[in-house]
Amino acid sequence: MRSAERLPRALLALAAGALLAGCGSIGFRTTGASESALAAAPAASAASAAEAAASAGPQPASTGPIAPATQRAYDDALALMRAGHAADAERGLRALTQSNPELAGPHANLGLLARQAGHLPEAVKELEKATELAPGLAVAWNQLGLAYRQNGEFTKARTAYEHAIAIDPGYANAVLNLGVLDDLYLGDGVHALELYTRYLALTPAGDSVVAKWMADVKNRQPKAAPPAASAPKEKS
């Protein structure tokens, strides 16, 4: 299953993710690493949140192959993101959205850059565009959920996370992020506990931090009253 860096709970652990792969349709999975960009082909498949890595080839949302020059430009923008050159990466990605408006990957990575910079309205706009172009791109839905949550749009965040999980039921990061949303922001401890349990089932190596969160949620649940030894009865 996926692995990820553990971030502070209030920041939504496992949130951000690798390079949003792809510009078009779904197609690959990745593992490992830290937040930087959402990875490798300008198609709409992608690395999962808080992950980076290799990917399959480009898979455009529209019919037809991606031109080699477009792939190179996309790869160059992702390399700039990995190197921390956000402004240069943004320029490259924006150029791609102009020359290839059908590709979801550039919009997804622009959304990630905007979210990391705290430009939440722009992040929401770009990530909404990415999910419009590639509705099956689970990582973009997860990133959109994070942007909504940071923007205080909790109901929309829940819907976005649920989209990500519906696309990929084994997407541990989206499961965890929904659990944190329910726990900290929506006050639904029962559902949060279910999601934390599910996340741990998807994480063979375990996660002691999430296990502690589960214990905390359980402690906050109302305790059932013990049954009375002899219940009061009315007299006839």
Backbone torsions as a table, in degrees:
resi	resn	phi	psi	omega
1	MET	NA	178.9	-177.3
2	ARG	-72.3	147.7	170.9
3	SER	-117.1	162.8	-177.0
4	ALA	-164.8	161.9	174.1
5	GLU	-73.7	141.1	176.0
6	ARG	-87.3	121.5	177.6
7	LEU	-107.3	166.2	178.2
8	PRO	-56.4	141.2	-174.9
9	ARG	-57.2	-41.8	-177.5
10	ALA	-64.2	-18.7	177.5
11	LEU	-94.0	6.0	-174.9
12	LEU	66.2	94.3	-177.5
13	ALA	-56.4	151.6	177.0
14	LEU	59.8	28.4	-169.6
15	ALA	-71.8	-63.5	-154.4
16	ALA	-82.1	-68.7	172.0
17	GLY	122.4	-178.0	-174.7
18	ALA	-88.3	-152.8	178.8
19	LEU	-82.6	128.8	178.6
20	LEU	-66.9	107.3	-177.6
21	ALA	-73.7	156.1	164.7
22	GLY	71.2	152.4	178.5
23	CYS	-117.4	-3.5	-169.8
24	GLY	-129.0	-82.4	-175.0
25	SER	-123.2	-180.0	-173.1
26	ILE	-76.0	156.4	175.0
27	GLY	179.1	-22.6	-176.6
28	PHE	-142.5	168.8	177.3
29	ARG	-126.4	160.2	177.3
30	THR	-144.2	172.7	177.2
31	THR	-141.6	163.3	167.5
32	GLY	83.6	163.5	161.1
33	ALA	85.7	-166.8	-166.8
34	SER	-119.4	177.0	-178.1
35	GLU	-67.7	126.4	174.2
36	SER	-158.1	-52.2	-179.6
37	ALA	-162.1	170.9	-174.9
38	LEU	-110.1	99.1	-129.3
39	ALA	-79.2	-176.7	-48.3
40	ALA	-122.1	-43.9	176.7
41	ALA	-103.7	147.8	-178.8
42	PRO	-72.1	13.5	177.5
43	ALA	-79.1	-179.8	-176.0
44	ALA	-93.1	12.4	169.3
45	SER	-83.0	171.0	-173.3
46	ALA	-165.8	162.9	169.6
47	ALA	-74.4	153.5	-179.2
48	SER	-84.6	169.3	-176.0
49	ALA	-57.7	144.3	-178.6
50	ALA	54.4	31.9	177.9
51	GLU	-133.8	154.9	172.1
52	ALA	-138.2	164.5	170.9
53	ALA	154.3	-162.7	-175.7
54	ALA	-75.4	168.4	-179.3
55	SER	-149.1	172.2	172.4
56	ALA	-79.5	179.2	-179.6
57	GLY	-71.3	172.9	-177.3
58	PRO	-63.1	142.9	-179.1
59	GLN	-137.5	88.2	-173.5
60	PRO	-65.7	150.2	177.1
61	ALA	-65.9	-37.6	177.4
62	SER	-91.5	172.1	179.5
63	THR	-72.5	157.4	177.6
64	GLY	98.7	148.9	-179.0
65	PRO	-73.7	160.4	173.9
66	ILE	-85.7	132.3	-178.1
67	ALA	-64.1	143.1	179.0
68	PRO	-54.4	-38.0	-180.0
69	ALA	-65.2	-35.6	177.6
70	THR	-67.0	-43.6	178.6
71	GLN	-61.4	-41.9	179.7
72	ARG	-64.2	-42.0	179.7
73	ALA	-63.7	-38.8	178.6
74	TYR	-66.8	-45.9	178.6
75	ASP	-59.9	-39.9	178.9
76	ASP	-63.0	-41.7	179.9
77	ALA	-64.4	-40.1	179.0
78	LEU	-67.1	-37.9	177.5
79	ALA	-62.2	-39.8	176.9
80	LEU	-63.9	-38.5	176.8
81	MET	-62.5	-46.1	-179.5
82	ARG	-61.1	-34.4	-178.4
83	ALA	-82.4	-3.5	178.4
84	GLY	85.8	13.2	179.8
85	HIS	-94.1	73.3	-171.1
86	ALA	-63.2	-42.4	-176.6
87	ALA	-64.1	-43.9	178.9
88	ASP	-66.4	-40.5	177.8
89	ALA	-61.7	-42.9	-179.8
90	GLU	-60.7	-42.6	179.0
91	ARG	-60.4	-43.5	179.2
92	GLY	-64.5	-42.1	-179.6
93	LEU	-67.6	-39.1	178.9
94	ARG	-65.8	-37.4	176.2
95	ALA	-61.5	-39.0	178.7
96	LEU	-67.0	-36.5	177.8
97	THR	-65.8	-26.8	177.4
98	GLN	-79.1	-43.5	-176.7
99	SER	-81.2	-25.4	-177.6
100	ASN	-136.3	70.3	-174.1
101	PRO	-65.0	-13.2	-179.2
102	GLU	-82.9	-7.9	-173.8
103	LEU	-90.3	131.0	-177.7
104	ALA	-83.5	-33.4	-173.8
105	GLY	-55.7	-46.9	178.3
106	PRO	-59.3	-40.8	178.4
107	HIS	-64.8	-41.1	-179.2
108	ALA	-61.9	-43.0	-179.4
109	ASN	-72.8	-33.0	172.7
110	LEU	-62.5	-38.5	176.7
111	GLY	-63.6	-40.9	178.2
112	LEU	-63.9	-45.2	178.3
113	LEU	-59.7	-44.3	-179.1
114	ALA	-65.0	-40.1	179.6
115	ARG	-65.6	-42.1	178.6
116	GLN	-63.7	-31.1	179.8
117	ALA	-85.6	-2.5	-179.9
118	GLY	81.4	13.6	178.2
119	HIS	-92.6	77.1	-167.6
120	LEU	-69.0	-41.9	177.5
121	PRO	-58.9	-40.4	177.8
122	GLU	-66.9	-40.1	178.2
123	ALA	-61.0	-45.9	179.5
124	VAL	-61.0	-45.1	-178.9
125	LYS	-58.6	-48.6	-177.1
126	GLU	-68.2	-41.3	-178.5
127	LEU	-71.9	-34.0	173.5
128	GLU	-63.0	-39.5	177.5
129	LYS	-64.8	-41.1	178.9
130	ALA	-61.2	-44.0	-179.3
131	THR	-72.4	-25.9	174.3
132	GLU	-68.2	-43.2	-179.5
133	LEU	-73.5	-32.6	-177.1
134	ALA	-136.5	79.0	-175.7
135	PRO	-61.9	-18.3	-179.6
136	GLY	-93.4	12.8	-177.4
137	LEU	-91.0	92.8	-172.8
138	ALA	-60.0	-39.8	-176.4
139	VAL	-66.2	-33.1	177.4
140	ALA	-68.1	-37.5	175.8
141	TRP	-63.8	-40.3	178.7
142	ASN	-64.3	-44.4	177.5
143	GLN	-62.7	-39.0	177.5
144	LEU	-63.4	-39.5	176.0
145	GLY	-59.6	-41.3	178.3
146	LEU	-64.2	-42.0	179.7
147	ALA	-65.4	-43.5	177.0
148	TYR	-60.4	-45.6	-178.0
149	ARG	-61.2	-45.6	179.6
150	GLN	-64.3	-26.9	179.5
151	ASN	-87.8	4.0	177.9
152	GLY	79.9	12.4	-179.7
153	GLU	-98.5	76.2	-168.6
154	PHE	-70.3	-37.8	179.3
155	THR	-65.6	-42.2	176.8
156	LYS	-65.2	-36.9	178.3
157	ALA	-61.4	-44.8	179.0
158	ARG	-59.0	-45.2	-179.4
159	THR	-61.7	-41.3	179.9
160	ALA	-64.3	-45.7	177.1
161	TYR	-60.7	-40.3	-179.7
162	GLU	-64.3	-35.6	174.9
163	HIS	-61.6	-46.5	-179.1
164	ALA	-59.1	-43.2	-177.8
165	ILE	-71.2	-35.8	177.4
166	ALA	-64.2	-37.2	177.7
167	ILE	-69.3	-42.1	-176.9
168	ASP	-136.5	90.6	-178.0
169	PRO	-60.3	-19.1	178.8
170	GLY	-93.9	13.4	-177.3
171	TYR	-79.6	90.1	-171.3
172	ALA	-61.5	-38.6	-177.6
173	ASN	-64.2	-42.6	178.4
174	ALA	-65.7	-38.3	176.8
175	VAL	-61.1	-45.4	-179.9
176	LEU	-65.2	-44.3	-178.3
177	ASN	-62.3	-37.6	176.0
178	LEU	-66.3	-38.3	177.3
179	GLY	-62.8	-42.3	178.6
180	VAL	-65.7	-40.3	177.6
181	LEU	-59.3	-48.0	179.8
182	ASP	-63.6	-40.0	-176.3
183	ASP	-69.1	-54.9	-170.6
184	LEU	-89.8	-28.6	-170.2
185	TYR	-114.8	-27.9	-177.4
186	LEU	-109.5	-6.5	175.1
187	GLY	66.3	26.5	-179.5
188	ASP	-105.4	79.4	-176.0
189	GLY	-65.2	-34.2	-178.6
190	VAL	-63.3	-48.1	-180.0
191	HIS	-69.7	-36.5	177.3
192	ALA	-59.3	-42.5	179.9
193	LEU	-62.5	-41.2	177.3
194	GLU	-60.9	-42.2	-177.5
195	LEU	-71.3	-39.2	176.4
196	TYR	-62.0	-41.1	178.4
197	THR	-61.9	-43.6	179.4
198	ARG	-64.6	-41.9	178.7
199	TYR	-59.1	-46.0	-179.7
200	LEU	-63.8	-34.0	176.7
201	ALA	-65.9	-27.1	178.7
202	LEU	-88.8	0.4	-175.0
203	THR	-123.2	84.6	-174.9
204	PRO	-55.7	-31.8	-178.7
205	ALA	-76.1	-9.2	-179.7
206	GLY	81.9	173.0	179.8
207	ASP	-158.1	99.1	-174.8
208	SER	-65.0	-30.4	179.5
209	VAL	-65.7	-48.2	179.7
210	VAL	-65.6	-35.3	176.1
211	ALA	-59.9	-37.9	177.0
212	LYS	-67.5	-38.8	177.4
213	TRP	-61.4	-40.2	178.9
214	MET	-60.6	-44.7	179.3
215	ALA	-61.4	-38.4	179.1
216	ASP	-64.6	-43.7	178.7
217	VAL	-62.4	-43.0	179.6
218	LYS	-61.5	-38.8	-180.0
219	ASN	-67.3	-25.3	-180.0
220	ARG	-86.2	-10.3	179.9
221	GLN	-75.2	141.4	178.3
222	PRO	-62.1	137.2	179.5
223	LYS	-85.4	137.3	177.4
224	ALA	-71.8	140.2	178.3
225	ALA	-69.2	138.7	179.0
226	PRO	-67.2	146.9	-179.9
227	PRO	-63.9	140.1	178.6
228	ALA	-72.2	140.8	179.0
229	ALA	-63.2	-38.1	179.0
230	SER	-141.5	103.8	-177.1
231	ALA	-68.5	143.0	177.6
232	PRO	-59.7	144.3	179.3
233	LYS	-129.3	143.5	174.4
234	GLU	-70.1	151.3	176.3
235	LYS	-97.0	143.7	178.1
236	SER	-84.2	NA	NA
